[in-house]
Amino acid sequence: MTSRKGRKPASGKGRAGKGASGTDPKVEASVRGRDVVRREESPLRRATPREMPAIDGAWDEGSPLPAPVRPRRPAAQELSSRRVSSPRRDTPRDLPAVGGGAGTPAAHTSGEPEAPVASAESVTRGVLARVRGMETLEPAYEAWLELRLAYGAARVRFQEERERLDQQGSFLVGAVRAASQERAASAEPAPAAEPALTSGDAPMRDFLRQAEEKLTRAREALAKEEAESEARFQAAFEEIRSTVMDRVRRYLAGSPPRLRLLLRKVGATRAILHVERVGGDAPVLLVYLFSGRIPSRYGFLFDDSTEDVALPPAPLYPEEGVAPAEVRPEAPALVARVRAPGEVLPVKGFLPVFVPRPEGGEDFFRLLQRGPVMEVEVAEGPGFRGVLTREESERFAGHLLRLKLEGRLELEVEAG
């Protein structure tokens, strides 16, 4: 019996470090690694899921590739359930038309007034809820402007509806008259004892009478709806005005606005007065402080819009009793407008100030917005003058100083 040390391999060489095939294990491992890579790249691998649809003709009977799974055709009931009938969305129905375009409601001949897009009740309820829900001035003014626009649209709608009913009534009368004339011209002469034309016109007269009764009912319904709409809008306007007025009084008492007056001398006897620009709620509070009225809009002081680029911005808004042709009055008419009784002042781009004269009466000054400052101007003739006399500048500054001493204004004076 030979020892283990004496054994020799059959090939005459040692098997240590060799594989089963007699090759080096490292070489065999690398070969196996290459085989693995080649097997991963083999087309027989199912890299494509079975449920993906195959292209027609890409699989034959007996092919080693898996049989393609074709997508199931949905049933007719399923197709019908998937279909959703939706209108065209290229032009939304609720998009307002401009200038009587496609969005204008088409005239109808039913004789009944058209239903408004939003009733006065729903509009006023929503606006008043916003005003009551916020305690600041800006949201109240935004709701006020929204209500004003809705009120104007409602008035236009009622006017158009009245015109439509009048046009429909005149058209029906004209059509009946034309039909009667045509019948009289085509009818043969009848004996005097036989009222052929009278009996033939009876159905037309009945038709006209029924149409007129229908139009009368439509006019009455429209008048009633208009009266109710007017009452709701006026009640909402009154509540908003009183709410804004109350808030302005409270804000003015709790936090007086602050002004900084800048004096610029022009020679020995003349001067130019500037007031630093104010923001936030201060313009609204200052209008009430100087005139006892509230402005019609929150951002009135910085509104430099104009309907004509060749003209400067108008000093008034076309609202609160001001017609569109009256937005550019001369100085005397503007003073009369500011002095007129009322709670709302539709001023734009300036602050009105009345300064008493020693001999009696008042001078009208305005603080006109000019970029970073407001320039003080005094009414003179049909216009305003920006270069003040020494007496005028002193009286204006003294008026502001009196308001400061009364605790209604914070004032800082700077002489340049």
Stockholm file with secondary structure:
# STOCKHOLM 1.0

chainA/1-416         MTSRKGRKPASGKGRAGKGASGTDPKVEASVRGRDVVRREESPLRRATPREMPAIDGAWDEGSPLPAPVRPRRPAAQELSSRRVSSPRRDTPRDLPAVGGGAGTPAAHTSGEPEAPVASAESVTRGVLARVRGMETLEPAYEAWLELRLAYGAARVRFQEERERLDQQGSFLVGAVRAASQERAASAEPAPAAEPALTSGDAPMRDFLRQAEEKLTRAREALAKEEAESEARFQAAFEEIRSTVMDRVRRYLAGSPPRLRLLLRKVGATRAILHVERVGGDAPVLLVYLFSGRIPSRYGFLFDDSTEDVALPPAPLYPEEGVAPAEVRPEAPALVARVRAPGEVLPVKGFLPVFVPRPEGGEDFFRLLQRGPVMEVEVAEGPGFRGVLTREESERFAGHLLRLKLEGRLELEVEAG
#=GR chainA/1-416 SS CCCGGGCCCTTSSCCTTCCTTSSCHHHHHHHHHHHHHHHHTCTTSCCSCTTSCCCTTSCCTTCSSCCCCCCCCCCHHHHHHHCCCCCCCSSCTTSCCSSSCTTSCCCCCSSSCCCCSSCHHHHHHHHHHHHHHCCSHHHHHHHHHHHHHHHHHHHHHHHHHHHHHHHHHHHHHHHHHHHHHHHHHHSCCCCTTSCHHHHHHHHHHHHHHHHHHHHHHHHHHHHHHHHHHHHHHHHHHHHHHHHHHHHHHHHHHHSCCEEEEEEEEETTTEEEEEEECCCTTHHHHHHHHHHSSEESSTTGGGCCCCSCTTSCCCSBCSCTTCCGGGSSCCHHHHHHHHHSSSSEECBCSEEEEEEECTTSSEEEEEEEEETTEEEEEEEETTEEESSEEHHHHHHHHHHHHHHHHTTSCEEEEEEC
#=GC SS_cons         CCCGGGCCCTTSSCCTTCCTTSSCHHHHHHHHHHHHHHHHTCTTSCCSCTTSCCCTTSCCTTCSSCCCCCCCCCCHHHHHHHCCCCCCCSSCTTSCCSSSCTTSCCCCCSSSCCCCSSCHHHHHHHHHHHHHHCCSHHHHHHHHHHHHHHHHHHHHHHHHHHHHHHHHHHHHHHHHHHHHHHHHHHSCCCCTTSCHHHHHHHHHHHHHHHHHHHHHHHHHHHHHHHHHHHHHHHHHHHHHHHHHHHHHHHHHHHSCCEEEEEEEEETTTEEEEEEECCCTTHHHHHHHHHHSSEESSTTGGGCCCCSCTTSCCCSBCSCTTCCGGGSSCCHHHHHHHHHSSSSEECBCSEEEEEEECTTSSEEEEEEEEETTEEEEEEEETTEEESSEEHHHHHHHHHHHHHHHHTTSCEEEEEEC
//
